[in-house]
Amino acid sequence: MLTYHEVMSTDLGLLTTAAGKWDEMAGELKKVETRYGDSVQKITMGPDWSGVSVGVAHSSFAATR
């Protein structure tokens, strides 16, 4: 069981650093999501692909994104 003193004197620097790194990672993942939408998912929205497969691909690509 933690004591009041342990809670109040614990150095949270490592936790703060880790949270910052997770925020950076989220930003990088957002870049990948945007790139995927602009390059891969976009091909299902153009006039060059038609038929039932485009609908299935669009749904699958949206789920992946």
Summary of the structure (lengths in Angstrom):
residues: 65
radius of gyration: 22.0
end to end distance: 43.1
largest distance: 67.1
contacts: 123
relative contact order: 0.09
helix: 77%
strand: 0%
